[in-house]
């Protein structure tokens, strides 16, 4: 069952891929290990995160109180570094479904998936600026990682740093830093 696959880590040796049984993106996952309780009003909002299913990191979404857990991606590939856009409409994430890790965008319900980057190396940790104009992310090539930025549609990508060991960027709340 899908709930059982959340409880079992079925990691495989590097380079070996195991088939993933496709699960409709609308299937509801049941939290089986922990269900939080709150002394006051439960938190609001949604949380997007990586969930390990059938040996692959996938993108999942749940309410901030731990309810309504949903698996959004089903590719037989690692998909992680998910982030919600500030308007709450889209999810950005890294995936190697087509080779090197690239940045993808999808609607909050998992629909309208699109690749928005290509050809820069392995790309990780995308995050949309508060004004919705730019995506900051990490590019890894040749064992060196640096912080880059591009327009929301994937155009005009350029490096912000040029020394090894930079990564996992995030915007300040007002987008000025």
N, C-alpha and C positions, 0 to 999 in steps of 0.2 A: 504494500500500500504506500501511498504517497507520504503519509505521516511516518511510517516506518523508515522511509528513505531519509527523512530529516534527522532521525536518531542515529543512523549508521554512517560512519565515515568509510567510504569505499575507495580510498585513494589508490591510484595505480602508479606503477613506476613511471618515471619521466619518459615521454614519447609514446606511451601506450594509451590509446583511447578506448574506452568502453562504451558500448551503445547506451543511449539514454532513451528510456521509454517516454515518448512525447506525452505531455500532460497539457490539456487545454489551458491557455493563459488565464481563463476565468475560474479554474478549479480553486476551491478554498482549501488552504492548508490549516490543519489544526495544531496549535502549539501543544506539544506533548510533554516538554520537560519543565516548563515554568509558566505559571499564569499569575501575574502580579495582582496584588490587592492594594487599594489606596485608602488612606484614612480620611481623606476629604474628597473633593471633586477630582475625578480622573483627568489626566492631561488630555488636551485636545490636539488635533493635527494628525499628520501621517508621517511615518518613518519608512524610508527606502534603505535597503541594506543588502548585503551579499548573504545568500543562504546556500549551504553546500548540499546538493542533491545528486545522488547517483555518481559521486566522484567529481562533480564539477561545481564551481561557484556559479550561482545564478542570481538574478535580481529578483528580490521579493519586496513586498510592500505590506504594511500593517498600520492599524490605528495606533496612536501613541499610548493607548492603554493596553496594548497587546492583543486586541481583538482583530478579527477580519484579516488574517494573514493570507496573502495571495502570492503565488509564484507568477512572475511576469514574463520571464524568458525561459526557453526550453532548448536552446542550442546545445549540441554536444561539444561545448567549448567553454573555457573559463570566461566569465563575465562578472566584473566587479568594479570597485570604485564608483559606486552609484551616488549621484547627488540630485536632489530636487532643485528645480529652478525656483527663484524667489517668488515668482507668480504662482507656483504650485501646479502649473499646467504640464510640465515636461520633466523627464528624467534623463540625465546625461550619465553615461557609463563607458567603461573600457571593455572591449571584447576582442578575442582573437578568433572569432567565428570564420574569418576569411584569411587567416595568416597571422601577420604581426598584430599586436594589440592596436586597435584603432578606437576612435571616439564615436559613439552612437548616441542617438536621441530617440526617445519614444514618448508617446502620450502617457499620462498617469495610469491608464488602464492597460498598458502594454501594446497598444495598437500604434499604427503609423511609424514603424521602425525605420530609421534611416541612418546610414553611415555618413558622418560629416567630416571625416579626415581621411587622408591617405598619403602614403609615401614619405613620411617624416621619420620613421623608426617605430619603436614601441611607445605608445602614448598611454598615460595613466592619469588618474585623479582629476578629471575635468570638473570645473565648477563655473557656472554662469555668473557674470557680474550682477550686482544688485539692480543696475539699470537695464539689464537684459541685452546688452550690446556685444559683450566680449566673453570668451571662454578662456580661462587660465588652465594650464595643464602641465604635466611633466612629459618630456621627451627623453627616451633612453636610447642611445646609439653607441655601440662599441664599448659598453660598460660605463659610459658617462651619462649622468642624468642632469637635465637643466629645465628651468621653468620657461615656458613659452606662453604666448597669447595669440588668439585668432578671433576673427569676427564670428558671430553666432552661427552663420551659415558655413563655416569652415574655411573661408577665404582669408587672405592676408595674414597667414601664420608667420610669426617671427619670434626669435629667442629674446628673453629678457635677461637671462644669465648665461655666462659662458665659462663656467668652471665646474668641474665634476662634483657630484654629491649634492645637487640641489633638487628638491622635489616636493610633492604633496602640497601644492600652494592652495591658499584660500583667500578670499576677499575680505576686507574689512566691512563691517555692516553698511557703511555709507558708500563703499566702492572706491574710496579715494586712495587706498593703499593695497 
